[in-house]
Amino acid sequence: MEMEAIPVRVLILNNKPMILDKGDVIATCEPVVDIVARPPEFSGAQHLPSTLENFQILNEEQRTAVRKLLNEFQNLFSTCDADVGRCNMTQHRINTGDHPPIKQYPRRLPLSRKEEADHLVKEMVDNGIIEESSGPWASPIVLVKKKDGSTRFCVDYRKLNEITKKDSYPLPRIDVTLDALNGSQWFTTLDLKSGYWQIEIRPEDREKTAFTTGQGLWQFKVMPFGLCNDPATFERLMETVLRGLSSEACLVYLDDIIIVGRTFEEDLNNLRKVFQRLQKANLKLNLKKCRFFQKEVTNLGHVISAEGVKTDPEKIKAVVDWPRPETVHDLRSFLGLCTYYRRFVKNFSTIAKPLHKLTEAKSNFNWTEECEKSFNILKQALTSSPILTYPRTGKDFILDTDASNEGIGAVLSQNIGNEERVIAYFSKSLGKPERNYCVTCKELLAIVKSIEHFHHYLYGRKFLLRTDHASLRWLLNFKEPEGQIARWIQRLQEYDFEIQHRKGTSHGNADALSRRPCK
């Protein structure tokens, strides 16, 4: 066989001149044994530039090391929505004991939505997410519009969850997780690509996930959203995958993976170890949502940096940004929140006296320096200890929500030492369409938005939801919800909570935040 010249392209990553001596080996050739086709849209070089935009704090040598690592593990990153990993370490179980199968009839869908549902079903079949079913189980579907306008395909598994034996695998303690980060200087956060869909369902349990759109019966091959034991299965898997790596190297809380290091080299080495574990488990990452080698990241509702762990400004933003009251109505809303926690504020009556005077019937609303001082002192008290505290393990969360004509508000708290202590605040003004909602829908919107806002604290844990709107206890158990209500209920399906009604006079904390003036 005659020798032929083979052109070889050489890429220098560090942009520095390099001298090659005659006879230096720069490449080797091997016969092709297997040809592995990759999706045409895949290109490690195409993905890297956007990722490297976050590397301004790195020098050229460090950037080169990161490029080398990412290229070495490029198969670990998903290349498109269809490129989802399949974990080889566990399968999700649905233990319903000897309960007979539950069959629910499909809900009516408008023609346009039905065509959309059929398209999504075909897409999931093509991507290996679902398969045809011939079992006795069936649950109805719900189509939920996402913020970007696309549609999320969901199944209403409330009936199935009621008869499923609960998995009590514990979630990590948030306070312990955060404490373990002290001393770290470099931080990397990873995001799994459609994490739940990377876990297969045990074959004998797949028929229990069956659903129908009115045309055919289908079942999930992978773990769908909405099953009550999803969080436990996911946390168990991630802890198994990363077992053996110390908390000084990486920490995991459900789908939040954070890798740390006291030096760049240590963070790089720890990241390599995590990559190796994820690759061995056949898991895939979403490169666009990963953040590599940062000096500060937001994780588990806190801002984490070399300086330590700080409260995420979003947790107290609703109070810190409370504008100066301009009317008696505005002032009463603020004082309602303060009064709810007055037992934690030393000399509360004296501090609040100038403000209370302005609410008296014969008083003119004249905002003085004394009022401004009182206002600022009370805001500071509401956003610091002893009112505001870290979440505690073994203590159930309490979520108080409320809605008004202007907005929605919520307070997340825990009972610590027989006192309710605030973990975080939340408020949001209503848009014009939302202001036209009926009272019940506004209250339900407050619940949905508040739970989504406090996802890191509430997901995978049972909590108490308190509202002053009694009908919500009935609404959330509505058998055949439709439209917006059906979509909201579907979102809440992923959470485990008990609803408790309490009188409006006892609901001052959340009520005040819902009436907070927004500018």
LUMKOLVEX-869416 format. One record per residue (C-alpha): residue number from 1; residue in one letter; y, x, z. Coordinates in steps of 0.02 Angstrom, whole numbers, plus 50000, padded with zeros to 5 digits. Each point is the difference from the previous one (the first is absolute). Example, Ala and Ser with C-alpha at 12.3 -4.5 7.8 and 13.67 -1.06 7.14 Angstrom:
BEGIN
n 1; res A; v 49775; u 50615; w 50390
n 2; res S; v 50172; u 50069; w 49967
This chain:
BEGIN
n 1; res M; v 50000; u 50000; w 50000
n 2; res E; v 50168; u 50072; w 49949
n 3; res M; v 50134; u 50022; w 50132
n 4; res E; v 50149; u 49886; w 49974
n 5; res A; v 50172; u 50005; w 50078
n 6; res I; v 50034; u 49862; w 50126
n 7; res P; v 50184; u 49966; w 50041
n 8; res V; v 50035; u 49993; w 50187
n 9; res R; v 50162; u 49935; w 50076
n 10; res V; v 50061; u 50088; w 50157
n 11; res L; v 50116; u 49912; w 50123
n 12; res I; v 50095; u 50099; w 50133
n 13; res L; v 50041; u 49882; w 50144
n 14; res N; v 50126; u 50105; w 50096
n 15; res N; v 50117; u 50037; w 49853
n 16; res K; v 49989; u 50187; w 50034
n 17; res P; v 49956; u 50132; w 49868
n 18; res M; v 49819; u 50058; w 50002
n 19; res I; v 49924; u 50156; w 49918
n 20; res L; v 49823; u 49989; w 49927
n 21; res D; v 49910; u 50163; w 49965
n 22; res K; v 49881; u 50019; w 49855
n 23; res G; v 49826; u 49949; w 50053
n 24; res D; v 50056; u 49882; w 50139
n 25; res V; v 49890; u 49844; w 50012
n 26; res I; v 50111; u 49847; w 49993
n 27; res A; v 49870; u 49868; w 49954
n 28; res T; v 49813; u 49970; w 49983
n 29; res C; v 49904; u 49882; w 49886
n 30; res E; v 49848; u 49893; w 50041
n 31; res P; v 49899; u 49880; w 49891
n 32; res V; v 50041; u 49816; w 50024
n 33; res V; v 49860; u 49910; w 50091
n 34; res D; v 50081; u 49834; w 50045
n 35; res I; v 50155; u 49921; w 49927
n 36; res V; v 50092; u 49894; w 50128
n 37; res A; v 50125; u 49882; w 49922
n 38; res R; v 50161; u 49969; w 50095
n 39; res P; v 50120; u 49856; w 49974
n 40; res P; v 50129; u 50048; w 49868
n 41; res E; v 50142; u 49974; w 50121
n 42; res F; v 49936; u 50135; w 50118
n 43; res S; v 50093; u 50163; w 50006
n 44; res G; v 50020; u 50101; w 50157
n 45; res A; v 50153; u 50083; w 49924
n 46; res Q; v 50081; u 49830; w 49971
n 47; res H; v 49975; u 49945; w 50180
n 48; res L; v 50061; u 50160; w 50082
n 49; res P; v 50184; u 50002; w 49950
n 50; res S; v 50043; u 49837; w 50092
n 51; res T; v 49901; u 50059; w 50150
n 52; res L; v 50086; u 50169; w 50003
n 53; res E; v 50170; u 49916; w 50011
n 54; res N; v 49966; u 49987; w 50187
n 55; res F; v 49981; u 50189; w 50015
n 56; res Q; v 50182; u 50055; w 50004
n 57; res I; v 49975; u 50078; w 50171
n 58; res L; v 49860; u 50112; w 49936
n 59; res N; v 50026; u 50172; w 49926
n 60; res E; v 49922; u 50048; w 49833
n 61; res E; v 49848; u 50082; w 50079
n 62; res Q; v 49965; u 49845; w 50103
n 63; res R; v 50020; u 49887; w 49849
n 64; res T; v 49876; u 50104; w 49904
n 65; res A; v 49874; u 49984; w 50142
n 66; res V; v 50023; u 49811; w 50003
n 67; res R; v 49980; u 49985; w 49811
n 68; res K; v 49842; u 50102; w 50009
n 69; res L; v 49928; u 49890; w 50138
n 70; res L; v 50043; u 49836; w 49911
n 71; res N; v 49927; u 50062; w 49836
n 72; res E; v 49843; u 50057; w 50090
n 73; res F; v 49974; u 49824; w 50070
n 74; res Q; v 50072; u 49901; w 49854
n 75; res N; v 49841; u 49895; w 49990
n 76; res L; v 50045; u 49935; w 50173
n 77; res F; v 50150; u 49905; w 49931
n 78; res S; v 49988; u 49831; w 49914
n 79; res T; v 50059; u 50003; w 49820
n 80; res C; v 50027; u 49813; w 49976
n 81; res D; v 49974; u 49833; w 50087
n 82; res A; v 49820; u 49993; w 49938
n 83; res D; v 49961; u 50174; w 50069
n 84; res V; v 49948; u 49952; w 50177
n 85; res G; v 49877; u 50104; w 50099
n 86; res R; v 49834; u 49937; w 50069
n 87; res C; v 49964; u 50066; w 50173
n 88; res N; v 49822; u 50064; w 50024
n 89; res M; v 50002; u 50002; w 50191
n 90; res T; v 50000; u 49817; w 50054
n 91; res Q; v 49988; u 49819; w 49946
n 92; res H; v 50088; u 49849; w 50072
n 93; res R; v 49891; u 49873; w 50093
n 94; res I; v 50035; u 49815; w 50024
n 95; res N; v 49894; u 49940; w 50146
n 96; res T; v 49997; u 49809; w 50004
n 97; res G; v 49841; u 49985; w 50101
n 98; res D; v 49897; u 49847; w 49956
n 99; res H; v 50149; u 49892; w 49954
n 100; res P; v 49969; u 49899; w 49841
n 101; res P; v 50101; u 50048; w 49845
n 102; res I; v 50176; u 49930; w 49983
n 103; res K; v 50046; u 49924; w 49833
n 104; res Q; v 50180; u 49951; w 49964
n 105; res Y; v 50059; u 49921; w 49840
n 106; res P; v 50132; u 50086; w 49892
n 107; res R; v 50180; u 49948; w 50017
n 108; res R; v 50095; u 49932; w 49853
n 109; res L; v 50103; u 50125; w 49903
n 110; res P; v 50133; u 49963; w 49868
n 111; res L; v 49942; u 50045; w 49825
n 112; res S; v 50112; u 50155; w 49991
n 113; res R; v 49935; u 50062; w 50169
n 114; res K; v 49821; u 49964; w 49950
n 115; res E; v 50018; u 50110; w 49847
n 116; res E; v 50074; u 50135; w 50111
n 117; res A; v 49854; u 49983; w 50122
n 118; res D; v 49873; u 50015; w 49858
n 119; res H; v 50089; u 50156; w 49938
n 120; res L; v 49994; u 50080; w 50173
n 121; res V; v 49815; u 49956; w 50017
n 122; res K; v 49962; u 50084; w 49833
n 123; res E; v 50099; u 50153; w 50053
n 124; res M; v 49903; u 50015; w 50163
n 125; res V; v 49834; u 49978; w 49908
n 126; res D; v 50047; u 50137; w 49877
n 127; res N; v 50049; u 50116; w 50144
n 128; res G; v 49839; u 49970; w 50097
n 129; res I; v 50087; u 49911; w 50144
n 130; res I; v 49906; u 49835; w 49987
n 131; res E; v 49841; u 49933; w 49920
n 132; res E; v 49924; u 49830; w 49964
n 133; res S; v 49923; u 49910; w 50148
n 134; res S; v 49857; u 49877; w 50013
n 135; res G; v 50003; u 49974; w 50189
n 136; res P; v 50042; u 49846; w 50107
n 137; res W; v 50167; u 50065; w 50067
n 138; res A; v 50172; u 49961; w 49927
n 139; res S; v 50180; u 50020; w 50059
n 140; res P; v 50161; u 49944; w 49912
n 141; res I; v 50124; u 50121; w 49922
n 142; res V; v 50187; u 50020; w 50025
n 143; res L; v 50117; u 50088; w 49878
n 144; res V; v 50142; u 50092; w 50088
n 145; res K; v 50155; u 50064; w 49911
n 146; res K; v 50045; u 50178; w 50047
n 147; res K; v 50176; u 50071; w 50012
n 148; res D; v 49986; u 50082; w 49829
n 149; res G; v 49958; u 49833; w 49920
n 150; res S; v 49816; u 50037; w 49974
n 151; res T; v 49863; u 49893; w 50077
n 152; res R; v 49880; u 50043; w 50139
n 153; res F; v 49831; u 49915; w 49990
n 154; res C; v 49947; u 49941; w 50174
n 155; res V; v 49858; u 49899; w 50073
n 156; res D; v 50019; u 49883; w 50149
n 157; res Y; v 49866; u 50067; w 50118
n 158; res R; v 50056; u 49905; w 50156
n 159; res K; v 49840; u 49898; w 50010
n 160; res L; v 49891; u 50154; w 49974
n 161; res N; v 50097; u 50098; w 50132
n 162; res E; v 49973; u 49862; w 50128
n 163; res I; v 49811; u 50025; w 49994
n 164; res T; v 49999; u 50190; w 49978
n 165; res K; v 49948; u 50104; w 50150
n 166; res K; v 50151; u 50107; w 50043
n 167; res D; v 49991; u 50190; w 49993
n 168; res S; v 50086; u 50070; w 50154
n 169; res Y; v 50017; u 50179; w 49937
n 170; res P; v 50160; u 50061; w 50085
n 171; res L; v 50156; u 50053; w 49909
n 172; res P; v 50084; u 50162; w 50059
n 173; res R; v 50135; u 49993; w 50133
n 174; res I; v 50167; u 50014; w 49914
n 175; res D; v 50080; u 50091; w 50148
n 176; res V; v 49860; u 50129; w 50007
n 177; res T; v 50008; u 50023; w 49811
n 178; res L; v 50186; u 50033; w 50008
n 179; res D; v 49987; u 50117; w 50149
n 180; res A; v 49875; u 50107; w 49905
n 181; res L; v 50133; u 50039; w 49869
n 182; res N; v 50112; u 50095; w 50120
n 183; res G; v 50023; u 50182; w 49951
n 184; res S; v 49970; u 49972; w 49815
n 185; res Q; v 50128; u 50063; w 49875
n 186; res W; v 49927; u 49943; w 49833
n 187; res F; v 49935; u 49826; w 49955
n 188; res T; v 49900; u 49928; w 49855
n 189; res T; v 49956; u 49816; w 49982
n 190; res L; v 49863; u 49934; w 49884
n 191; res D; v 49973; u 49828; w 49926
n 192; res L; v 49831; u 49938; w 49938
n 193; res K; v 49996; u 49909; w 49834
n 194; res S; v 49953; u 49817; w 50037
n 195; res G; v 49912; u 50059; w 50157
n 196; res Y; v 49898; u 49844; w 50034
n 197; res W; v 49931; u 49996; w 49823
n 198; res Q; v 49927; u 50173; w 50026
n 199; res I; v 49875; u 49930; w 50127
n 200; res E; v 49850; u 49905; w 49932
n 201; res I; v 49929; u 49843; w 50080
n 202; res R; v 49820; u 50003; w 50053
n 203; res P; v 49903; u 49918; w 49856
n 204; res E; v 49923; u 49864; w 50109
n 205; res D; v 50173; u 49949; w 50063
n 206; res R; v 50091; u 49993; w 49833
n 207; res E; v 49958; u 49816; w 49968
n 208; res K; v 50100; u 49955; w 50156
n 209; res T; v 50159; u 50058; w 49914
n 210; res A; v 49971; u 49883; w 49853
n 211; res F; v 50147; u 49903; w 49928
n 212; res T; v 50031; u 49885; w 49855
n 213; res T; v 50151; u 49968; w 49891
n 214; res G; v 49922; u 49842; w 49932
n 215; res Q; v 49912; u 50098; w 49864
n 216; res G; v 49855; u 50103; w 50061
n 217; res L; v 49949; u 50070; w 50169
n 218; res W; v 50041; u 50181; w 50042
n 219; res Q; v 49972; u 50117; w 50146
n 220; res F; v 50077; u 50165; w 50054
n 221; res K; v 49906; u 50163; w 49984
n 222; res V; v 50132; u 50086; w 50106
n 223; res M; v 50093; u 49952; w 50159
n 224; res P; v 50136; u 49871; w 49961
n 225; res F; v 50156; u 49965; w 50101
n 226; res G; v 49990; u 49860; w 50126
n 227; res L; v 49833; u 50033; w 50087
n 228; res C; v 50019; u 50008; w 50189
n 229; res N; v 49904; u 50163; w 50021
n 230; res D; v 50088; u 50096; w 49861
n 231; res P; v 50107; u 50106; w 50119
n 232; res A; v 49852; u 50050; w 50110
n 233; res T; v 49895; u 50053; w 49850
n 234; res F; v 50144; u 50098; w 49926
n 235; res E; v 50046; u 50090; w 50162
n 236; res R; v 49818; u 50044; w 50035
n 237; res L; v 49982; u 50073; w 49826
n 238; res M; v 50158; u 50106; w 50008
n 239; res E; v 49956; u 50069; w 50172
n 240; res T; v 49826; u 50043; w 49935
n 241; res V; v 50069; u 50086; w 49846
n 242; res L; v 50122; u 50106; w 50101
n 243; res R; v 49887; u 50028; w 50151
n 244; res G; v 50003; u 50180; w 50059
n 245; res L; v 50180; u 50032; w 49952
n 246; res S; v 50108; u 50018; w 50155
n 247; res S; v 50152; u 49892; w 50036
n 248; res E; v 50102; u 50158; w 49973
n 249; res A; v 49948; u 49994; w 49817
n 250; res C; v 50003; u 49816; w 49953
n 251; res L; v 50009; u 49825; w 50071
n 252; res V; v 49946; u 49834; w 49926
n 253; res Y; v 50049; u 49822; w 50042
n 254; res L; v 49920; u 49879; w 49877
n 255; res D; v 50073; u 50047; w 49831
n 256; res D; v 50130; u 50119; w 50074
n 257; res I; v 49942; u 50181; w 49985
n 258; res I; v 50117; u 50135; w 50062
n 259; res I; v 49964; u 50186; w 49986
n 260; res V; v 50104; u 50119; w 50106
n 261; res G; v 50027; u 50184; w 50029
n 262; res R; v 50109; u 50116; w 50102
n 263; res T; v 50027; u 50104; w 49842
n 264; res F; v 49995; u 49964; w 49814
n 265; res E; v 49839; u 50101; w 49984
n 266; res E; v 49917; u 49902; w 50140
n 267; res D; v 50049; u 49832; w 49922
n 268; res L; v 49936; u 50062; w 49831
n 269; res N; v 49835; u 50055; w 50076
n 270; res N; v 49980; u 49836; w 50095
n 271; res L; v 50038; u 49901; w 49842
n 272; res R; v 49865; u 50094; w 49907
n 273; res K; v 49874; u 49952; w 50135
n 274; res V; v 50050; u 49817; w 49989
n 275; res F; v 49989; u 50005; w 49809
n 276; res Q; v 49824; u 50071; w 50013
n 277; res R; v 49948; u 49859; w 50119
n 278; res L; v 50074; u 49863; w 49891
n 279; res Q; v 49923; u 50073; w 49844
n 280; res K; v 49829; u 50009; w 50083
n 281; res A; v 50016; u 49815; w 50048
n 282; res N; v 50048; u 49958; w 49819
n 283; res L; v 50168; u 49926; w 50052
n 284; res K; v 50154; u 49998; w 49889
n 285; res L; v 50184; u 50025; w 50041
n 286; res N; v 50156; u 49921; w 49928
n 287; res L; v 50102; u 50155; w 49955
n 288; res K; v 50163; u 49904; w 49978
n 289; res K; v 49997; u 49942; w 50181
n 290; res C; v 49950; u 50166; w 50078
n 291; res R; v 50133; u 50107; w 50082
n 292; res F; v 49963; u 50186; w 50009
n 293; res F; v 50072; u 50133; w 50116
n 294; res Q; v 50145; u 49905; w 50077
n 295; res K; v 50106; u 50045; w 50149
n 296; res E; v 50019; u 49818; w 50049
n 297; res V; v 49894; u 49845; w 49964
n 298; res T; v 49995; u 49820; w 50058
n 299; res N; v 49830; u 49952; w 50068
n 300; res L; v 49937; u 49861; w 50114
n 301; res G; v 50175; u 49932; w 50023
n 302; res H; v 50072; u 50165; w 50060
n 303; res V; v 50096; u 50145; w 49923
n 304; res I; v 49899; u 50159; w 50022
n 305; res S; v 50076; u 50173; w 49980
n 306; res A; v 49998; u 50174; w 50075
n 307; res E; v 50120; u 49935; w 50132
n 308; res G; v 49871; u 49876; w 50061
n 309; res V; v 49968; u 49813; w 49984
n 310; res K; v 50149; u 49882; w 49991
n 311; res T; v 50015; u 49812; w 49990
n 312; res D; v 50013; u 49942; w 49820
n 313; res P; v 50179; u 49938; w 49979
n 314; res E; v 49929; u 49843; w 49917
n 315; res K; v 49923; u 49949; w 50167
n 316; res I; v 50169; u 49979; w 50084
n 317; res K; v 50109; u 49975; w 49846
n 318; res A; v 50015; u 49813; w 50034
n 319; res V; v 50089; u 50038; w 50165
n 320; res V; v 50088; u 50165; w 49960
n 321; res D; v 50083; u 49923; w 49846
n 322; res W; v 50045; u 49838; w 50087
n 323; res P; v 50180; u 49970; w 49943
n 324; res R; v 50137; u 49965; w 50124
n 325; res P; v 50000; u 49812; w 50036
n 326; res E; v 50146; u 49909; w 49919
n 327; res T; v 49964; u 49825; w 50066
n 328; res V; v 49933; u 49922; w 50158
n 329; res H; v 49844; u 49952; w 49903
n 330; res D; v 49969; u 50182; w 49951
n 331; res L; v 50029; u 50059; w 50178
n 332; res R; v 49881; u 49872; w 50075
n 333; res S; v 49862; u 50059; w 49882
n 334; res F; v 50023; u 50179; w 50061
n 335; res L; v 50007; u 49950; w 50183
n 336; res G; v 49843; u 49897; w 49977
n 337; res L; v 49903; u 50158; w 49958
n 338; res C; v 50081; u 50098; w 50142
n 339; res T; v 49965; u 49864; w 50127
n 340; res Y; v 49815; u 49998; w 49954
n 341; res Y; v 49984; u 50182; w 50056
n 342; res R; v 50135; u 49999; w 50135
n 343; res R; v 49877; u 50046; w 50138
n 344; res F; v 49985; u 50174; w 49921
n 345; res V; v 50188; u 50031; w 49994
n 346; res K; v 50077; u 50060; w 50162
n 347; res N; v 50158; u 49905; w 50046
n 348; res F; v 49976; u 49884; w 49852
n 349; res S; v 50115; u 49864; w 50066
n 350; res T; v 50143; u 50122; w 50027
n 351; res I; v 49978; u 50082; w 49829
n 352; res A; v 49988; u 49835; w 49907
n 353; res K; v 50141; u 49912; w 50095
n 354; res P; v 50138; u 50034; w 49871
n 355; res L; v 49889; u 49928; w 49863
n 356; res H; v 49949; u 49847; w 50099
n 357; res K; v 50184; u 49962; w 50031
n 358; res L; v 50028; u 49982; w 49813
n 359; res T; v 49868; u 49863; w 49991
n 360; res E; v 50086; u 49890; w 50129
n 361; res A; v 50065; u 49834; w 49936
n 362; res K; v 50186; u 50031; w 50034
n 363; res S; v 49999; u 50184; w 49950
n 364; res N; v 50083; u 50070; w 49844
n 365; res F; v 49889; u 50116; w 49898
n 366; res N; v 50099; u 50160; w 50029
n 367; res W; v 49892; u 50156; w 49975
n 368; res T; v 50066; u 50137; w 50115
n 369; res E; v 49954; u 50182; w 50030
n 370; res E; v 49908; u 49941; w 50154
n 371; res C; v 49896; u 49882; w 49892
n 372; res E; v 49963; u 50139; w 49875
n 373; res K; v 49942; u 50115; w 50140
n 374; res S; v 49888; u 49865; w 50073
n 375; res F; v 49929; u 49961; w 49827
n 376; res N; v 49956; u 50182; w 49965
n 377; res I; v 49924; u 50029; w 50173
n 378; res L; v 49885; u 49850; w 49978
n 379; res K; v 49946; u 50056; w 49825
n 380; res Q; v 49959; u 50172; w 50070
n 381; res A; v 49899; u 49919; w 50141
n 382; res L; v 49900; u 49894; w 49877
n 383; res T; v 49949; u 50151; w 49896
n 384; res S; v 49948; u 50121; w 50137
n 385; res S; v 49885; u 50009; w 50151
n 386; res P; v 49952; u 49903; w 50102
n 387; res I; v 50012; u 49856; w 49875
n 388; res L; v 49938; u 50095; w 49848
n 389; res T; v 49836; u 50093; w 50022
n 390; res Y; v 49852; u 50076; w 49908
n 391; res P; v 49849; u 49888; w 49966
n 392; res R; v 49863; u 50014; w 50131
n 393; res T; v 49813; u 50000; w 49970
n 394; res G; v 49898; u 49858; w 50073
n 395; res K; v 50151; u 49885; w 49998
n 396; res D; v 50007; u 49856; w 49877
n 397; res F; v 50154; u 49985; w 49891
n 398; res I; v 50113; u 49848; w 50013
n 399; res L; v 50098; u 49948; w 49847
n 400; res D; v 50142; u 49876; w 50024
n 401; res T; v 50072; u 49929; w 49839
n 402; res D; v 50136; u 49876; w 49962
n 403; res A; v 50105; u 49936; w 49855
n 404; res S; v 50173; u 49926; w 49984
n 405; res N; v 50108; u 49943; w 49855
n 406; res E; v 50067; u 50178; w 49984
n 407; res G; v 49848; u 50110; w 50021
n 408; res I; v 49835; u 50042; w 50082
n 409; res G; v 49968; u 50110; w 50151
n 410; res A; v 49858; u 50072; w 50101
n 411; res V; v 49963; u 50106; w 50152
n 412; res L; v 49840; u 50100; w 50021
n 413; res S; v 49956; u 50032; w 50181
n 414; res Q; v 49861; u 50033; w 50126
n 415; res N; v 49972; u 49949; w 50180
n 416; res I; v 50016; u 50162; w 50099
n 417; res G; v 50003; u 49991; w 50189
n 418; res N; v 50013; u 49810; w 49993
n 419; res E; v 50160; u 50015; w 49897
n 420; res E; v 50027; u 49974; w 49814
n 421; res R; v 50058; u 50165; w 49924
n 422; res V; v 50070; u 50011; w 49823
n 423; res I; v 49911; u 50107; w 49871
n 424; res A; v 50115; u 49956; w 49854
n 425; res Y; v 50124; u 49873; w 49932
n 426; res F; v 50012; u 49920; w 49829
n 427; res S; v 50124; u 49886; w 49914
n 428; res K; v 50037; u 49950; w 49821
n 429; res S; v 50130; u 49887; w 49922
n 430; res L; v 49939; u 49859; w 49888
n 431; res G; v 50039; u 49996; w 49815
n 432; res K; v 50074; u 49844; w 49919
n 433; res P; v 49830; u 49929; w 49944
n 434; res E; v 49925; u 50032; w 50172
n 435; res R; v 50142; u 49907; w 50087
n 436; res N; v 49944; u 49844; w 49907
n 437; res Y; v 49825; u 50008; w 50078
n 438; res C; v 49952; u 49866; w 50123
n 439; res V; v 49998; u 50051; w 50184
n 440; res T; v 49811; u 50021; w 50001
n 441; res C; v 50001; u 50114; w 49848
n 442; res K; v 50140; u 50106; w 50074
n 443; res E; v 49898; u 50022; w 50159
n 444; res L; v 49845; u 50046; w 49900
n 445; res L; v 50103; u 50123; w 49897
n 446; res A; v 50058; u 50080; w 50163
n 447; res I; v 49819; u 50024; w 50052
n 448; res V; v 49946; u 50074; w 49834
n 449; res K; v 50146; u 50121; w 49984
n 450; res S; v 49989; u 50054; w 50183
n 451; res I; v 49814; u 50035; w 49993
n 452; res E; v 50021; u 50097; w 49838
n 453; res H; v 50142; u 50100; w 50079
n 454; res F; v 49893; u 50046; w 50151
n 455; res H; v 49842; u 50029; w 49897
n 456; res H; v 49964; u 50172; w 50077
n 457; res Y; v 49992; u 49925; w 50175
n 458; res L; v 49913; u 49836; w 49965
n 459; res Y; v 49874; u 50034; w 49863
n 460; res G; v 49823; u 50011; w 50067
n 461; res R; v 50050; u 49941; w 50175
n 462; res K; v 50003; u 49829; w 50079
n 463; res F; v 50174; u 49945; w 50056
n 464; res L; v 50093; u 49851; w 50070
n 465; res L; v 50122; u 49912; w 49883
n 466; res R; v 50130; u 49895; w 50089
n 467; res T; v 50109; u 49872; w 49912
n 468; res D; v 50109; u 49854; w 50053
n 469; res H; v 49940; u 49897; w 49851
n 470; res A; v 49848; u 49900; w 50055
n 471; res S; v 49944; u 49943; w 49827
n 472; res L; v 49961; u 50179; w 49945
n 473; res R; v 49840; u 49994; w 50104
n 474; res W; v 49941; u 49860; w 49886
n 475; res L; v 50071; u 50072; w 49839
n 476; res L; v 49907; u 50166; w 50008
n 477; res N; v 49836; u 49905; w 50011
n 478; res F; v 50041; u 49888; w 49853
n 479; res K; v 49842; u 49974; w 49899
n 480; res E; v 50068; u 50000; w 49823
n 481; res P; v 50172; u 50081; w 49996
n 482; res E; v 50090; u 50012; w 49834
n 483; res G; v 50141; u 50099; w 49922
n 484; res Q; v 50110; u 50111; w 50110
n 485; res I; v 49915; u 49945; w 50161
n 486; res A; v 49829; u 50047; w 49929
n 487; res R; v 50065; u 50172; w 49955
n 488; res W; v 50076; u 50028; w 50171
n 489; res I; v 49842; u 49945; w 50089
n 490; res Q; v 49902; u 50119; w 49889
n 491; res R; v 50108; u 50145; w 50058
n 492; res L; v 49971; u 49954; w 50182
n 493; res Q; v 49812; u 49991; w 49973
n 494; res E; v 49986; u 50188; w 50021
n 495; res Y; v 50065; u 49991; w 50180
n 496; res D; v 49918; u 49941; w 50160
n 497; res F; v 50117; u 49901; w 50112
n 498; res E; v 50011; u 49851; w 50117
n 499; res I; v 50148; u 49881; w 49985
n 500; res Q; v 50090; u 49943; w 50156
n 501; res H; v 50142; u 49874; w 50002
n 502; res R; v 50140; u 50019; w 50125
n 503; res K; v 50161; u 49904; w 50026
n 504; res G; v 50157; u 50058; w 49912
n 505; res T; v 50085; u 50030; w 50168
n 506; res S; v 49869; u 50134; w 50036
n 507; res H; v 50010; u 50076; w 49826
n 508; res G; v 50171; u 50082; w 50016
n 509; res N; v 49952; u 50174; w 49940
n 510; res A; v 49939; u 49953; w 49826
n 511; res D; v 50124; u 49855; w 49986
n 512; res A; v 50146; u 50118; w 50026
n 513; res L; v 49942; u 50119; w 49864
n 514; res S; v 49976; u 49858; w 49876
n 515; res R; v 50182; u 49949; w 50029
n 516; res R; v 50066; u 50178; w 49994
n 517; res P; v 50149; u 50005; w 49880
n 518; res C; v 49960; u 50102; w 49844
n 519; res K; v 50136; u 50083; w 49897
